[in-house]
Amino acid sequence: MDEVEERRHVVLRNLAVHAGAARGRLRLSLDAAARLACLAPEVIAAIENGSGCASCLTVATHLALFLGLTELGLPRPRPAGME
C-alpha cells in the first residue's frame, strides 16, 4: 500500500469516529454541512458511517478541515488555559 492510500485510510478511519461529533458541535445538520462544504450529503454520511471507501484523500481532508478537525481527522487540542 502506498503512502497516499495509507494516509487516506487513516483520515477516513478518524473521520468515522470524530466527524459526526464535530458536525454536532457546530450545530450543522447533514444537509447544511453538505451545502456549506460543497459535498453531497451522501458523501458526508458515508464518511461518518465509516463506509466512505470511495472518497479520495482530498475530499476527506477537506471535510476534516471544514469541521475544525486536523488534517488527519482528529480533534484539535484545546489551547493552553482552556482545558
C-alpha positions, 0 to 999 in steps of 0.5 A, spaced: 500 500 500 502 506 498 503 512 502 497 516 499 492 510 500 495 509 507 494 516 509 487 516 506 485 510 510 487 513 516 483 520 515 477 516 513 478 511 519 478 518 524 473 521 520 468 515 522 469 516 529 470 524 530 466 527 524 459 526 526 461 529 533 464 535 530 458 536 525 454 536 532 458 541 535 457 546 530 450 545 530 450 543 522 445 538 520 447 533 514 444 537 509 447 544 511 454 541 512 453 538 505 451 545 502 456 549 506 462 544 504 460 543 497 459 535 498 453 531 497 450 529 503 451 522 501 458 523 501 458 526 508 454 520 511 458 515 508 464 518 511 461 518 518 458 511 517 465 509 516 463 506 509 466 512 505 471 507 501 470 511 495 472 518 497 479 520 495 484 523 500 482 530 498 475 530 499 476 527 506 481 532 508 477 537 506 471 535 510 476 534 516 478 541 515 471 544 514 469 541 521 475 544 525 478 537 525 486 536 523 488 534 517 488 527 519 481 527 522 482 528 529 480 533 534 484 539 535 487 540 542 484 545 546 489 551 547 493 552 553 488 555 559 482 552 556 482 545 558 
